[in-house]
Amino acid sequence: MSVQARQTEVRLIGRSDAIRRIEEDLECAARSDAKVLITGETGVGKEVVSRLIHSRSARASAPLVTLNCAGLPDSLLESELFGHVRGSFTGAYRDKPGLLEMAPNGTVFLDEVGEMSTRMQVVLLRFLESGEIQRIGADRSHTRVNVRLITATNRDLQAQIASGGFREDLYFRLNVVRLVIPPLRERAEDIPLLVNHFVNFYVNQHKVAPTEISSAAMDALISYRWPGNIRELKNVVERIILKSAGTTIRETDLPTDVTRATGVIHSSGADAALAAQARVSQADELATLMLKHGESFWSAVYPVFMSRDLTRTDLRKIVQTGLETTNGNYRLMVQLFNMPQDDYKRFLSFLRKHDCHLPFQRFRAAPARLQQSSPQAPLRAVAKG
């Protein structure tokens, strides 16, 4: 969750017909207060588009509030949106306003709205019909707010409606203005501009020597299908900048999953080994996002897995990394992967549902690695307790 109180520089990068159409749709959406539904695969830039709509609208001087609905239990999601009154549940020591109250005359962006439970869909629908805020634990409406709602999802909501997972009446409420963001593989002409933009950005951010991309390496980047879209491209560029700063990036400097998929690396008898190496690389990369960069399992791993960009083998590798680090303790792994402690049962249920729950016993014999990592000091205290 974040609140943008002032405008930041956000722009679309590209020259494809798709980018031009998105720009036209953006301008149309910005001229009205209509609700907007943004759809597209994980990592295509749906939040960027939402920020552009807000910054170009009449509400630009008011706050933009963003909330990712994925991974939040109903009670927490409802509290974040609508607030709560003192004493309404354990830990509610004071009245707390919800995010909808924190953006008067502004914009609220709900990402991954397709992950909402059916109960929360009813709660959101009731708000859309009345505009009234009723905090958790209150017996009547607290106030009425004037906000513009923008939502986004990587799910096929019509398929979810057919299966009973999403309310049709809520879909019609949200789907007033529709923006569809195509995946990066469908607009390959934008890739060189994005690569050069991220190269310059990370050279300046990490204060390293300027780096150039060879034509052969750029061709390989253009040929890759980018299942993780712009988010994956951004991570790849940062990785090669840190690894090869001040040099010309060649094909062989690119990550294995990129070179393998584009045919840069050839090995007639090692296709299976290369595939396994690529899967381990992706699993390790996601584990690093959680262990070193503080991302939650629900934001780093869950969306990628649910969009089928991460296999069960990958997920089991990530779970294995967590169990090895916590000496086979799933409760500690919940904290290690930056989830609230209340998510313990939900996390285990998710792993069991997708056959990724590993037996903890075989990890208990190995010495815990928590003691070796200073950033995990809170976990050490829990382990001792």
C-alpha positions, 0 to 999 in steps of 0.5 A: 500500500502507498499514498502518493501525495504529490506527482512523480515523473511517470511515462510510457516508453515505446513507439509501437502502435500498442503504446500509441493506442494506450496513450489515446485511451489514457487521455480519454480516461483522464478526461472523465471521472469514470471507473477504469479497469486495467487488464494485462499480464503480470509485469506489463505496467498496469500501475504505471498506467493508473498513475498516468491517468491520475496525473492527467486528470482533474484530480491530479492535485489530490492524493493517489492511494494504491493497494494490492489486494493479493495476499491480504485476508478479508479482515485486513483488506477491509480494515485497510480500505474502510478503517476500523473503530477502537476495540473492534478486534484484538489490536485495535487500540484506536480509531483508524481511517481507511485508505478511501478516507485518505484520498478525498477528491483523489484516486484509489487504485486497487491492484489485483482486484481479481484476487478479492474474496466473494465477501469482499466483492460484496463489501466493495460493491456496497461502497460503489453503490452508496459512496459511504464508509462504514468502519469495521466495528461501527454500527452506522456509516461514518462518512461519504467520500468522493474518490475515483476508483481504478482497478487492475487485474491479470485474471480473466474476470469473465472466466472467473464470472463463469466459474463463480469466482467473481461477481458479474454485477461488480464487474459491470460496475468496474468495467466502465473504461477498459484499458488492455495492456498487451504483453511485451512479446507483442510489442518487440519494437519497444524493447530497445527503448526500454532496455536503453532507458533502464541501462541509463537508470541503473548506471545512474542509480548504482553509480557505475561506469556507462555500459553499452549493449551490443547489437547481438545482445540486443537482438537476443533481448528482442527475441526473448518472450519475456513471460514476466514482461517489463518487470522481468526486463527491468530486473535483467537489465539491473543484473547485467549492469551490476555484473558487467558495468563499464563494458559492452554487454555481449550475448554471453553476458545475458542471463541463462534463461534469456540465452537458452530461450533465444538459442544463443547457448547450444549444447546438444546433450544438455537441454534438460540441464539447461532448463533445470538451471533456468528454473533454479535461476528464477526460483533463486531470483524470487527468493532473493526478492523476499530474503534481501529486498523485503518483498512479501511472498504474496507480491513476489511469488504468488502472482507469478505462480498464479499466472503460470509463469512459475512452475510447481518445481520452481515453487518447491525450490523456493519453499525448500530455500525457506525450510533450509533457512528456518531449519524446517520451521514453517512458522518462521518461514512465514516471517522470513518471506515477509508475511503477517503471522496471521497468514500461517494457515493460509500459506500452508493451505496454499502450498498443500492445494498446489502440492508444494508443501514439503515435509519439514522433518528432513530439514530439521537435521540440518543446522539452521542458517538464520544465525548466520544472517544479520538482517534476520535478527527478529527471526533469531529472537523468535527461534529462541523463544 
